[in-house]
Amino acid sequence: MKKNINHCKRIARLSAAMALAALPMSGFAQPADAGTIAAEQSKQQTGMTYGEWSAVWWQYVLSQPTSNPTNPLLDFDTTGENCKLGQTGSSPVFFLVGANVGTPVTRYCNVPAGKKLFFPLVNLFNVHVEGDGLDDAAALWENLALFYKRPFEATGLYARLDHQDVASRPPRRKWSYACAGENQPEGQNCTPAFSLNFPDNNLFGIPKGLYAPAVAEGYYLMLEPLPVGYHTLEFGGSLTNADNTKSAQKITYHLLVTPKRPSEPHQPPRHPNFRF
């Protein structure tokens, strides 16, 4: 059982390695001004640090079952409706995710106007499961080193929105790195270890319940709210495994940013890529 659980955890960590970029849908929304909120600005603008948002991101992803209708990592919905499941309506932030497969994936997502977008370029996690002997953060990090090179190594990270880079500089540890459960120098956007609430029919097949501690790290971006209309994000990047091989992802999001109130501008014409 322990071997199977560790194998599942490794698959999930691989599947969550992400990076975002974007291409436009011509003839609809104007290209967005791809403003980013750097890690050092996040606390002031959203009330939480990148490290805190990264822990909440994992809780969002892993608290949803693989059915009814689906976990976001498994979501291949073409209507754009499923990606709002599990999102907090009162939150200033809307989460985007990667996939649990290593091949290119295309998704559709309806995003409420006014929401900042938070997503991992590349990230990974580990969590203590009863009987695995990994009952503190240090042990969890040591276990991760069996699968991934440490210190955390990511390459080929990029992010573009509507043909434009979403950042005027490539991701760097100082302004886009975040972690949870690891002591880092001040300013490294880290937060304490956290807990994960796994439902029935979860990604790992482990019993339903609260699991702790959990640790995580990664490179993230937070985007300013996008204009109402259609936008496309395409993401890619890789992390280095312990054997020096690479684990990579390439995912495309077609986003429809929708007005929050009837008084706002009407929804733009239906785009052919959205299969309503």
C-alpha positions as CSV (number, residue, x, y, z in Angstrom):
1,M,0.0,0.0,0.0
2,K,2.8,2.4,0.9
3,K,4.5,1.7,-2.4
4,N,1.3,2.4,-4.3
5,I,0.6,5.6,-2.4
6,N,4.1,6.9,-3.0
7,H,3.7,6.1,-6.7
8,C,0.4,8.0,-6.9
9,K,1.9,11.0,-5.1
10,R,4.8,11.0,-7.6
11,I,2.3,10.9,-10.5
12,A,0.4,13.8,-9.0
13,R,3.5,15.9,-8.5
14,L,4.5,15.2,-12.1
15,S,1.1,16.1,-13.3
16,A,1.0,19.4,-11.5
17,A,4.2,20.7,-13.1
18,M,2.9,23.7,-15.1
19,A,3.9,26.8,-17.0
20,L,1.6,29.3,-18.7
21,A,1.7,31.2,-21.9
22,A,-0.9,32.7,-24.2
23,L,-2.0,33.3,-27.8
24,P,-4.8,35.5,-29.0
25,M,-8.2,34.7,-30.4
26,S,-8.2,37.2,-33.3
27,G,-11.3,39.4,-34.0
28,F,-12.7,39.4,-30.4
29,A,-11.1,40.8,-27.3
30,Q,-8.4,43.3,-27.7
31,P,-5.0,42.0,-26.6
32,A,-4.8,42.2,-22.8
33,D,-2.2,44.3,-21.0
34,A,-0.5,41.3,-19.3
35,G,0.1,43.0,-16.0
36,T,1.6,40.8,-13.3
37,I,1.5,41.1,-9.5
38,A,4.9,40.0,-8.3
39,A,5.3,38.0,-5.1
40,E,6.4,40.9,-3.1
41,Q,3.2,42.8,-4.1
42,S,0.8,40.0,-3.5
43,K,0.3,40.5,0.3
44,Q,-0.6,44.2,-0.2
45,Q,-2.9,43.7,-3.1
46,T,-4.7,40.4,-2.1
47,G,-4.1,40.0,1.6
48,M,-2.0,36.9,1.1
49,T,1.5,36.0,0.0
50,Y,2.4,33.8,-2.9
51,G,3.3,31.1,-0.4
52,E,-0.1,31.3,1.2
53,W,-1.9,31.3,-2.1
54,S,0.2,28.3,-3.2
55,A,-1.0,26.3,-0.2
56,V,-4.7,27.3,-0.9
57,W,-4.1,26.4,-4.6
58,W,-3.2,22.8,-3.6
59,Q,-6.1,22.6,-1.2
60,Y,-8.4,23.7,-4.0
61,V,-7.0,21.1,-6.5
62,L,-6.8,18.1,-4.2
63,S,-10.1,18.6,-2.3
64,Q,-12.1,17.8,-5.4
65,P,-13.0,14.2,-6.4
66,T,-12.3,12.6,-9.7
67,S,-16.0,12.5,-10.5
68,N,-19.1,14.8,-10.0
69,P,-18.1,16.1,-12.5
70,T,-14.3,16.0,-12.2
71,N,-11.1,17.1,-10.5
72,P,-9.7,20.3,-12.1
73,L,-6.5,18.4,-13.1
74,L,-8.6,16.0,-15.1
75,D,-11.0,18.6,-16.5
76,F,-11.3,18.4,-20.3
77,D,-14.7,20.2,-20.4
78,T,-15.3,22.2,-23.6
79,T,-18.0,24.5,-22.2
80,G,-15.8,26.4,-19.8
81,E,-18.2,25.8,-16.9
82,N,-16.3,23.2,-14.8
83,C,-13.3,25.4,-14.0
84,K,-15.5,27.5,-11.6
85,L,-16.3,24.5,-9.4
86,G,-14.6,24.8,-6.0
87,Q,-13.5,28.4,-6.6
88,T,-14.4,30.8,-3.8
89,G,-16.7,33.5,-5.1
90,S,-15.6,36.1,-2.6
91,S,-11.9,35.6,-3.3
92,P,-10.1,38.2,-5.4
93,V,-8.2,35.3,-7.1
94,F,-9.3,32.7,-9.6
95,F,-7.1,29.5,-10.0
96,L,-5.9,27.9,-13.2
97,V,-4.3,24.5,-13.2
98,G,-2.4,22.1,-15.3
99,A,-3.2,18.4,-16.1
100,N,-2.4,14.9,-15.0
101,V,-1.0,13.8,-18.4
102,G,2.2,14.6,-20.1
103,T,0.8,15.4,-23.5
104,P,-0.6,18.7,-24.7
105,V,-3.9,19.6,-23.2
106,T,-6.5,22.3,-24.2
107,R,-9.1,23.6,-21.8
108,Y,-12.0,26.1,-21.9
109,C,-12.7,28.3,-18.8
110,N,-15.3,31.0,-18.0
111,V,-13.7,33.5,-15.6
112,P,-15.7,36.2,-13.8
113,A,-14.5,39.7,-14.6
114,G,-12.4,41.4,-11.9
115,K,-10.6,38.2,-10.8
116,K,-6.9,38.0,-10.6
117,L,-5.5,34.8,-12.1
118,F,-3.1,32.7,-10.0
119,F,-1.4,29.7,-11.5
120,P,1.8,27.7,-11.1
121,L,4.5,27.8,-13.8
122,V,6.0,24.7,-12.3
123,N,5.2,23.2,-8.9
124,L,5.2,20.1,-6.8
125,F,4.1,18.8,-3.4
126,N,4.3,16.0,-0.9
127,V,2.0,15.0,2.0
128,H,2.3,12.7,5.0
129,V,0.1,9.5,4.8
130,E,-0.3,7.2,7.7
131,G,2.5,4.6,7.8
132,D,4.9,6.3,5.3
133,G,7.2,7.5,8.1
134,L,7.2,11.0,6.6
135,D,5.6,12.7,9.7
136,D,7.4,16.1,9.5
137,A,8.3,18.6,6.9
138,A,12.0,17.7,6.8
139,A,11.2,14.1,6.0
140,L,8.8,15.1,3.3
141,W,11.4,17.2,1.6
142,E,14.0,14.4,1.9
143,N,11.5,12.1,0.2
144,L,10.9,14.5,-2.6
145,A,14.6,14.5,-3.3
146,L,14.2,10.9,-4.4
147,F,12.2,12.1,-7.4
148,Y,13.2,15.7,-8.1
149,K,16.5,17.5,-8.0
150,R,16.9,19.8,-5.1
151,P,17.3,22.7,-4.7
152,F,14.2,22.9,-6.8
153,E,15.2,23.3,-10.5
154,A,12.9,24.5,-13.2
155,T,13.7,25.4,-16.8
156,G,12.0,26.7,-19.9
157,L,9.4,28.7,-18.0
158,Y,7.4,31.1,-20.0
159,A,4.1,32.9,-19.9
160,R,2.4,35.0,-22.7
161,L,-1.1,36.3,-23.0
162,D,-2.6,37.3,-26.4
163,H,0.8,37.2,-28.1
164,Q,2.4,39.3,-25.3
165,D,4.7,38.2,-22.5
166,V,2.9,38.5,-19.2
167,A,6.1,39.5,-17.5
168,S,8.8,41.9,-18.7
169,R,11.4,39.6,-17.2
170,P,11.6,35.8,-17.0
171,P,10.5,34.1,-13.8
172,R,13.1,34.3,-11.1
173,R,13.3,32.9,-7.6
174,K,13.1,36.2,-5.9
175,W,9.8,37.4,-7.4
176,S,7.8,34.3,-8.5
177,Y,9.0,31.5,-6.2
178,A,6.8,30.3,-3.4
179,C,6.9,27.5,-0.9
180,A,5.1,26.0,2.1
181,G,6.6,24.0,4.8
182,E,10.2,25.0,4.4
183,N,12.3,27.6,6.2
184,Q,13.7,29.9,3.6
185,P,15.6,33.2,3.9
186,E,13.3,36.2,4.6
187,G,11.7,37.4,1.4
188,Q,11.4,34.0,-0.2
189,N,7.6,33.9,0.0
190,C,7.3,30.8,2.2
191,T,4.6,29.8,4.6
192,P,4.3,27.0,7.2
193,A,3.3,23.4,6.3
194,F,-0.4,23.0,5.6
195,S,-3.1,20.3,5.6
196,L,-5.0,18.7,2.7
197,N,-8.6,17.4,2.9
198,F,-9.0,14.5,0.5
199,P,-12.5,13.5,-0.6
200,D,-13.8,10.1,-1.6
201,N,-12.7,9.2,-5.1
202,N,-9.6,11.4,-4.8
203,L,-6.7,11.4,-7.2
204,F,-4.6,9.0,-5.1
205,G,-7.2,6.5,-4.1
206,I,-6.4,7.0,-0.4
207,P,-9.1,7.1,2.3
208,K,-11.1,10.2,2.7
209,G,-9.8,12.5,5.4
210,L,-7.5,15.3,6.5
211,Y,-3.8,14.7,5.9
212,A,-0.9,16.7,7.4
213,P,1.7,17.9,7.1
214,A,2.0,18.8,3.5
215,V,4.8,20.8,1.8
216,A,5.0,22.4,-1.6
217,E,7.1,24.7,-3.7
218,G,7.0,26.1,-7.2
219,Y,7.1,29.1,-9.5
220,Y,3.9,31.0,-9.8
221,L,2.4,34.0,-11.5
222,M,-0.5,36.2,-10.6
223,L,-2.1,38.3,-13.4
224,E,-4.2,41.4,-13.0
225,P,-7.8,41.0,-14.0
226,L,-8.3,40.5,-17.8
227,P,-10.7,42.6,-19.9
228,V,-14.1,41.1,-20.6
229,G,-13.9,38.9,-23.7
230,Y,-11.9,36.0,-25.1
231,H,-8.3,35.3,-24.3
232,T,-6.0,32.4,-24.8
233,L,-3.3,31.2,-22.5
234,E,-0.8,28.5,-23.5
235,F,1.6,27.2,-20.9
236,G,4.8,25.1,-20.8
237,G,7.8,24.5,-18.8
238,S,9.7,21.7,-17.1
239,L,11.3,20.6,-13.8
240,T,14.4,18.4,-13.4
241,N,14.0,14.9,-12.0
242,A,16.5,13.3,-9.7
243,D,18.0,11.3,-12.6
244,N,18.5,14.6,-14.6
245,T,15.6,13.9,-17.0
246,K,12.8,16.5,-17.5
247,S,9.1,16.4,-16.7
248,A,7.3,18.9,-18.9
249,Q,3.8,20.2,-19.6
250,K,2.1,22.1,-22.4
251,I,-1.4,23.3,-21.7
252,T,-3.6,25.8,-23.5
253,Y,-6.5,27.7,-21.9
254,H,-9.2,29.4,-23.9
255,L,-10.6,31.9,-21.4
256,L,-13.9,33.8,-21.6
257,V,-14.0,36.6,-19.1
258,T,-17.6,37.3,-18.4
259,P,-19.2,40.4,-16.8
260,K,-20.1,40.2,-13.1
261,R,-23.3,42.3,-13.3
262,P,-26.0,42.9,-15.9
263,S,-25.1,46.5,-16.2
264,E,-21.6,45.6,-17.5
265,P,-21.0,45.3,-21.2
266,H,-22.7,42.4,-22.9
267,Q,-20.9,39.1,-23.5
268,P,-18.9,39.2,-26.8
269,P,-20.0,37.2,-29.8
270,R,-19.6,33.4,-29.4
271,H,-16.1,32.3,-30.4
272,P,-15.9,29.2,-32.5
273,N,-13.4,27.5,-30.2
274,F,-16.0,27.6,-27.3
275,R,-18.3,24.6,-27.9
276,F,-21.4,25.8,-26.1
